[in-house]
């Protein structure tokens, strides 16, 4: 009889260590508890007799997947100092989504949004804006060729005035 009891204890110890819960469950001790749905968190873990008790995430927090957690995650903020603005507000089941502010482009893509942005490059005098920056690309600048100029804010280089053709005297030659 003692051997039989020892065998049962060993079997139970082995079973406890080999519990594998379903994808929709989380393990708590020897139990596999049903997960809370997105937008909710665990208030009370299940027992042998009761189901998992879930509560909605509170304001300023979210949970974007089924879970067995006691706390929701804090909502992200879109830092205007870093060139970001809110694209979609945080909801119980989804984090805040940020996008670049006007004049910035995204340098760290996140699902559906942006995690970091950088100000568009400014073209220098002697360069023209070949391609204006967008929310996902930086401004592309190119150098003006001899005989043309730009102050850096133009979309093409302008030709120098031909003084002689206008019956004017050249005082100082132009540069890019």
Secondary structure, 3 states (H helix, E strand, C coil): CHHHHHHHHHHHHHHHHCCCCCCCEEEECCEEEECECCCEEEEECCCCCCCCEEEECCCCEECCCCECCCCCEECCCCCHHHCEEEEECCECCECCEEEECCCEEEEEEECCEEEEEEECCCCCCCEEEEECCCCCCCCEEEECCCCEECCCCCCCCEECCCHHHHCCCCCCCCCC
